[in-house]
């Protein structure tokens, strides 16, 4: 988890609460979830439920923008389709409003990386506006394989990547280490912050 200054603590707490309230975090000890890897887990993160909620995506954008604007000269945010699209768009829009109120707040462009290049028109692999340097974003990161695809594509396009950011890291220490061999990883929350809270499991996640 990132270190917090006093002015962002309330927004981060709001984001944590919304992950729970939107059921983007679900806990089911009696009927484990089947994961894409074939393994099962008592907990599951579906951040599309958070990002589809107007309060949720606003909270995500506020917290991400707080950290991004403290990184020198960042011009763009984006990641692999489709988990990053709503987040990148929300950050970019928020940056416009913040810049209008205070011109020292940076304007942030947004882009996304396709899983394969279009086969028609401009045949782009990367859509949107990709200024440099950029921050690569995702909603949930486990092994980081999908996010690294976006990192590599962004670098191949001539863009410097400052870091990889996600709302939640649900992977292991070993997986984090492998990711950080390629790029700095910053995550707002770790999975254990949700799992260890038994009140969340009993109140919201049945």
ZIHUBEL-V136566 format. One record per helix or strand of 2 or more residues. SS is the DSSP state (~ for helix, > for strand). FROM is the first residue (numbers start at 1). LEN is the number of residues. Records with the same first field share a line. If there is no record, write none. Layout:
SS = FROM-LEN ; FROM-LEN
//
This chain:
~ = 6-16 ; 47-5 ; 54-15 ; 85-17 ; 145-12 ; 173-8 ; 191-5 ; 198-6
> = 25-3 ; 33-2 ; 40-2 ; 43-3 ; 76-5 ; 109-5 ; 126-3 ; 134-8 ; 161-9 ; 185-6
//
